[in-house]
Amino acid sequence: MQENKQLIVLTHLSQLITLVIGFGSLLLPLIIWLTQRDRVYELDQHGKNIVNFQLSLLVYCLLCIPLILLLGLGLIGFMVLGLISIIFPVINAIKASHGEIPKYPLSFNFIS
């Protein structure tokens, strides 16, 4: 196994691909994690955290859909989730560049 902090940081930042092409915030980190987890030291834990975070965001987005009918609370939820999906990958990429294993808030443990 080799240590590759750049790939780990890139994996965190790859969640932002949605801002460029409109999708892929789950797919791109998932592909990087599945192909490189046995080769790069600590990528397995980072990848699990990222995939759990993206799946949690998907669940929260699905919960916001019926909340739109309830006084528009779902729209506020979508805005908050949008900000969270941009801010936390950047913060955690910075933490990963310093050698920390960051945690994503409000994440369910789908993969442990």
Disulfide bonds with the S-S distance in Angstrom:
none
